[in-house]
Amino acid sequence: MTKMTPFLMFQGGKAEAALDFYVEHIPGSRIVSMQRFGPEGPGPEGTVLRATVEIAGQPVMAHDSFIRHGFDFTPSSSFFLECADEAELERLWDALSEGGAVLMPLDNYGWSRRFGWLADRFGVSWQLNLQ
C-alpha cells in the first residue's frame, strides 16, 4: 500500500529540539522513533537521521540535513491546527510564536472568528484556527 507522510528537513541540527518543543506544547504529540547519525556519518554524530513523530495525532517524519541547502521552510507549506477553545488557541499561539515571526496576527478574518498564521523559531509555519 502506498502511504504519504509529511516530511520536515531541518538544517543545522535543529530537528530534535523542534520535535521536543512540539511534543511539549501540542496535545496529542509524541516521538515514535528516532534514529541518529553515528560516528561514521555522513551527518554529524548524534543528529537526526530519521525521526517519526505524531504532532496532534498526525504522523510526521523529520531529518537533520547534513548538506547545507540554499532553501529552508516556506509558509506555502504549513500545519493547520484546529483549536477547541480560546485558551488553547492563545496558549499554542504564545508558545509557537515565541522567537518566530507572525505572518497574520490572531484576528477575525471573516472565515474564522479567530485565526492566525506564524512561522515558529525553527522556520516551520503554523496556521491556528478557533473551531
C-alpha positions as CSV (number, residue, x, y, z in Angstrom):
1,M,0.0,0.0,0.0
2,T,1.3,3.5,-0.9
3,K,1.4,5.9,2.1
4,M,2.1,9.6,2.3
5,T,3.7,11.2,5.3
6,P,4.7,14.9,5.7
7,F,8.5,15.3,6.0
8,L,10.4,18.1,7.7
9,M,14.0,18.6,6.8
10,F,15.8,20.7,9.3
11,Q,19.2,22.3,8.8
12,G,21.9,23.0,11.5
13,G,21.0,20.1,13.7
14,K,17.6,21.6,14.9
15,A,15.3,18.6,14.3
16,E,15.4,17.1,17.8
17,A,15.0,20.5,19.6
18,A,12.0,21.3,17.3
19,L,10.4,17.9,17.8
20,D,10.8,18.1,21.6
21,F,9.3,21.5,21.5
22,Y,6.2,20.3,19.5
23,V,5.7,17.3,21.8
24,E,5.9,19.6,24.9
25,H,3.4,22.1,23.6
26,I,1.0,20.4,21.2
27,P,-1.5,18.0,22.8
28,G,-1.6,14.6,21.1
29,S,2.1,14.7,20.2
30,R,4.8,12.2,20.8
31,I,8.1,10.9,19.4
32,V,7.5,7.5,18.0
33,S,11.1,6.7,16.9
34,M,14.4,8.4,16.4
35,Q,17.5,7.2,14.5
36,R,20.7,9.2,14.8
37,F,23.8,9.5,12.7
38,G,26.7,7.6,14.2
39,P,30.4,8.3,14.2
40,E,30.6,7.0,10.6
41,G,28.3,9.8,9.4
42,P,27.6,11.0,6.9
43,G,25.9,13.6,9.1
44,P,27.3,14.9,12.4
45,E,27.2,12.3,15.1
46,G,24.0,12.4,17.2
47,T,22.0,14.5,14.8
48,V,18.7,13.1,13.5
49,L,19.0,10.7,10.6
50,R,15.2,9.9,10.7
51,A,12.5,10.6,13.2
52,T,8.9,9.5,13.2
53,V,6.6,11.6,15.4
54,E,3.0,12.4,15.8
55,I,2.0,16.0,16.0
56,A,-1.5,16.5,17.2
57,G,-2.0,12.8,16.1
58,Q,-0.6,13.5,12.6
59,P,2.3,11.2,11.6
60,V,5.3,13.3,10.5
61,M,8.9,12.4,9.6
62,A,11.9,14.6,10.3
63,H,15.6,14.7,9.4
64,D,18.7,16.9,10.0
65,S,20.2,17.6,6.6
66,F,24.0,17.3,6.7
67,I,24.1,19.2,3.4
68,R,23.6,23.0,3.8
69,H,20.8,23.9,1.3
70,G,20.1,27.4,-0.1
71,F,16.4,26.9,0.9
72,D,14.5,26.2,4.1
73,F,10.9,26.0,5.2
74,T,8.4,28.3,3.4
75,P,5.0,29.4,4.6
76,S,3.5,27.9,1.4
77,S,3.5,24.6,3.4
78,S,2.2,24.8,6.9
79,F,0.5,22.8,9.6
80,F,-3.2,23.8,10.3
81,L,-4.2,23.4,14.0
82,E,-7.9,23.5,14.9
83,C,-8.1,24.6,18.5
84,A,-11.1,23.6,20.6
85,D,-11.2,26.8,22.7
86,E,-9.8,30.3,23.1
87,A,-7.5,29.3,25.9
88,E,-5.9,26.5,23.9
89,L,-5.5,28.8,20.9
90,E,-3.8,31.5,22.9
91,R,-1.5,29.0,24.7
92,L,-0.4,27.5,21.4
93,W,0.0,30.9,19.7
94,D,2.2,32.1,22.6
95,A,4.4,29.0,22.5
96,L,4.8,28.7,18.8
97,S,5.2,32.4,18.0
98,E,8.0,32.9,20.7
99,G,11.2,33.6,18.7
100,G,9.4,33.2,15.4
101,A,7.6,35.5,13.0
102,V,3.9,36.4,12.8
103,L,2.6,36.2,9.3
104,M,-1.0,37.0,10.1
105,P,-1.8,38.1,13.7
106,L,-4.7,36.5,15.6
107,D,-7.8,38.2,14.4
108,N,-11.3,37.7,12.9
109,Y,-10.7,37.5,9.1
110,G,-14.3,36.7,8.2
111,W,-13.8,33.0,7.5
112,S,-13.0,32.4,11.2
113,R,-13.7,34.4,14.3
114,R,-10.1,33.8,15.5
115,F,-7.3,32.8,13.1
116,G,-3.5,33.4,13.0
117,W,-0.5,32.3,10.9
118,L,3.1,32.2,12.1
119,A,6.5,30.7,11.5
120,D,8.0,29.2,14.6
121,R,11.6,29.7,15.7
122,F,12.6,26.6,13.7
123,G,11.1,28.1,10.5
124,V,8.0,25.8,10.3
125,S,4.7,27.5,9.5
126,W,1.6,27.1,11.5
127,Q,-2.0,28.2,10.9
128,L,-4.0,28.3,14.1
129,N,-7.8,28.4,14.0
130,L,-10.5,28.5,16.6
131,Q,-13.1,25.9,15.7
